[in-house]
Amino acid sequence: MDKYGQALINSASKLDAVTDACGEITKMANAIVEDNSKAATITLLKKISDTVDSLKQQVEIKKLVQLVNSNLISYYGYNTLREICKPESTISEDDKSLEELLAELDSLVGLESVKSKVNDLIAYQKVQKLRREKGLYSAKNTLHLAFTGNPGTGKTTVARIIGRIYKKIGLLSKGHFVEVSRTDLIAGYQGQTALKVKKVINRARGGVLFIDEAYSITENDHSDSYGRECLTELTKALEDYRDDLVVIVAGYTVPMEKFFDSNPGLKSRFNSFIEFPDYDVKELKEILNTICTANDYVLDDMTKEKTTDFFQKKISEKEDNFANGRMVRNLYDDLVMNHAKRVVSMTNPSKEELSTIKIEDFFPTAEK
């Protein structure tokens, strides 16, 4: 959900609370954001008009009504512009062949155990599909996966590639990628969460539904009735749409174990569990060099030595939530910013000066 849609729903919920609308305004906002409902838009605008007409001295409520109206306009303006720009800015990923997608998977830095497991899964699913086509028995295993490990280890990237590969080998009809979190699945009113989950499932059918930090759905344990409602609906969908939907849940290893324990039928719906290991020093350096090369930057020799020391220090001090690739991206951003601060004062800097990151640029935020 984009920030304009979220702002509309948030302000609608506040207006609901102060006008005792019993969730009616929030329902209309949800229908607009999730279903692009024109009927809900007209009804909401009428509700806004009626509310303003019925108020006299209640200034705060009038301000809230105006905020909902403004957020509604911003939401439609943003989405209209996005649709206008989409045809020119979106490059179809369907043009890549299966061999190219497999090469893309293989080109990812590190993750050897992950790539081996994914390649095994692909080989197995291809053969099972061929067996079904020849009338042979094929085990009814689900396509759903669980990814565990620290952030920044490529879980989202691998999930995207799997969806496109599964489409190429005929396991998915679309292969598109839908990423959601707790906010996208759980509503603020009893009974609305199931509807919200169904809408997300319908949007993801034919492709991959990726739920990052999936354990947040049940983060409040048994006191969270909304989380239980979401999990019940999700578990049902995992079985009902197993033939044309891949659900991939991801998150830290220990909380994910608790997540699977929270619902008796949940773990059985997932056929494969893949652990994403942390990167070592060599792999972190390779990721940084790849980012630099892609953006026309190079590190001088002293900076390369400094980054080696930096990564070794970070690994020796790492805790359970080691940031991996995200740490590398943050370091790259710091290096480029410090490089810019140094070079901007030069008179007519050369191409080499504009592209070379030196040791004096190495002041990462993480060390301050």
Secondary structure, DSSP 8 states (H G I E B T S, - for coil): --HHHHHHHHHHHHHHHHHT-TTHHHHHHHHHHHH--HHHHHHHHHHHHHHHHH-SS-HHHHHHHHHHHHHHHHHHHHHHHHHHHHHHH---STTS-HHHHHHHHHTSSS-HHHHHHHHHHHHHHHHHHHHHHTT---------EEEEE-TTSSHHHHHHHHHHHHHHTTS-SS--EEEE-HHHH--SSTTHHHHHHHHHHHHHTTSEEEEETGGGGGTTGGG-HHHHHHHHHHHHHHHHTTTS-EEEEEE-HHHHHHHHHTSTTTGGG--EEEEE----HHHHHHHHHHHHHHTT-EE-HHHHHHHHHHHHHHHHT--TT--THHHHHHHHHHHHHHHHHHHTTSSS--HHHHHEE-GGG---GGG-
